[in-house]
Amino acid sequence: MKNNNKLLEIVSNEKLKNGSLVERELWLRASVALQFINMRTELGLTQTRVAIKMGVSFQQVSKFEGLVNSPTLMFLMKYAKALGTSIDVILKDIDN
């Protein structure tokens, strides 16, 4: 929950969204992570369960969701697949 509050604070910050390249990158990473977290929790999945489905450690999922690591495109694709969706579904509403 604490992590979600941090992400929500970043995502709702218009200055970051429209700021420098570094600021926009942070905003985008937080937006993507929040989309994945929301979908994961709606499905009732834990980080560990998603990690098992992805074939990675739960720490990798935790670090992505906590903005510690920047995910690769392959990681995002695996995560989306573990949630039973595709990456385009996750990304389509990022700017709204």
N, C-alpha and C positions, 0 to 999 in steps of 0.2 A: 504494500500500500504506500509506504514511504517513497518507494521508487516511482510509483505512478504519479504521485504529487509532484515530484521533480520533473517528470516528463510533461505533465499537464502545464506546469509553469513555463517550461521552455516553449511548448507548442502554442500556448496562448500569447506569447510575447511577439507582438507585431514588429518590434525593433529588430529582433533576431531574424524573423521571417524575411524582412526587407533590407537587412543590413549588409555587411561585407560578405564576401564569399565564405569566410570562416564561420561567420554567424549564421548564414543561411544553411551551411552544411550541418551545423549543430541542430538547427531547427528541423531540417529534413530527417536526420538520423533519429531524433526524438519522435517525430511524427510517424515514421515507419515502425519504430519499436512499439509505440503506443497502439498502432493498428494491430500488430501481431499479438500484443498482450491482451487487448480487448477481445480479439477473436478466440485466442486460446482460453481465456477465462469463460467466455460465453459457451464454449464447448466443454467446460469442466475439466480441462487438461492442466496438469502441473508441468512445470519446466522439465522435471525428470521424465515424465511420460512423452513429452514432445521430443526430448533429446534421444530417448530410446528409439522412437519412430524415425528420427533423422540419422541415427547411427553416430551420434556425437556425445560428448559428456554434457551433463546438465550445467557444468560451469560455463561451457561455451554459450549456451542459451542464456544463462544468467548474465554473463558479461555483455552480450548483445543487448539484452533488455535493459541493462543498467548503463548503457552507453560507454562501457569500458573499452569494448572492441568495435571496430567498424566491420560489419559483415561483408563477406564476398557475395557476389551475385549467386554463386552456387549454394552458399549457406541460406540465402533468402529463398531460393527455389526449393530447397529441401524443407525448410521451415513451412512454407506454404503448403507443400505436398503433405507434410505431417498433419496439417490442419484440414486436409481434404479440399484444398482450393488451389488456386494458381496465383502467382505473384502479381499479375495484372489486377486481380480482384482486390488484393491488399493495397495496391498503390493507387487505384483509380480515384479514391476520395481524399487523398492526402491534402490537397490544396483547399478543400472545403471545410 
